[in-house]
Amino acid sequence: RCLFITKAAGSQGTQNGSISCVGVPAAVPSGIRAILAENLIATMLDLECASGSDQTFTHSDLRRVARTLMQFVPGTDFICSGYSAVPNYDNMFAGSNWDAEDYDDWNILQRDLKIEGGLQPVLEDDVVAIRRKAARALQGVFRELGLPEITDAEVEAATYAHGSKDMPKRNMVEDMKAAEEMMKRNVTGLDVAVALSKAGFDDVANAVFTLVKSRTAGDYLHTSAIFDENFHVVSAVNYPNGYAGPQTGYQISDERWDQIRSIRHAISPESI
């Protein structure tokens, strides 16, 4: 009933699949099956289907994977309405069904089933370089906006930290005061882009500026929309699924399949 009302109201989609209330259907007989039915109805109504799989509902690894596979295998617009990029102990959303400690397993599941799940294997050196650059960029923004200093020691710690437990202590009172003062100054995304440019991160500044412009245009509000690496909007409007049976609809390209299947710890028979 709620999904039909959502469709009638003209919304392009809905988070469905019992997002933050997943503990309720997970506790009753056939509850997880009902979540799958809700996802299916949303898809049949041509609504964007962000199918949950985000908030934790069990300490059982088997149950949490089983709950996700029913969306992972057939595919939805967004298999996870949210996938935590931090360890579970840092997640303020009551913990996530999937988090940073599951990246390797998620990549293997994609490889096992030849499924586009949004992630890909990466090299450690590349990750270290990107994380260090991100920390330096944030350090520059804080400096240019007159916020409490981010020290070089914090930059180094953030480059290699697994979570907040690996970071130096900060003066939280001063940080909160600075955040309140920043709100009073009406600091915008444009101010952040300018600060990044002054700090020497022109490419990041351009990315933030482009994102702000894209938010103003609003094209990303189309059904099932994402930005590609060039901030072009890809959505159900300009890239419809068009599924009509096996080997139709979205198909993983050869280039993308090479990215997914090239896991770093795979052993080549020729090397044995």
Secondary structure, 3 states (H helix, E strand, C coil): CHHHHHHHCCCCEEECCCCCCCHHHHCCCCHHHHHHHHHHHHHHCCCEEECCCCECCCCCHHHHHHHHHHHHCCCCCECCCCCCCCCHHHCCCCCECCCHHHHHHHHHHHHHHCCCCCCCCCCHHHHHHHHHHHHHHHHHHHHHCCCCCCCHHHHHHHHHCCCHHHCCCCCHHHHHHHHHHHHHCCCCHHHHHHHHHHCCCHHHHHHHHHHHHHHHHCHHHCCCCEECCCCCEECCCCCCCCCCCCCCCCCCCHHHHHHHHCCCCCCCHHHC
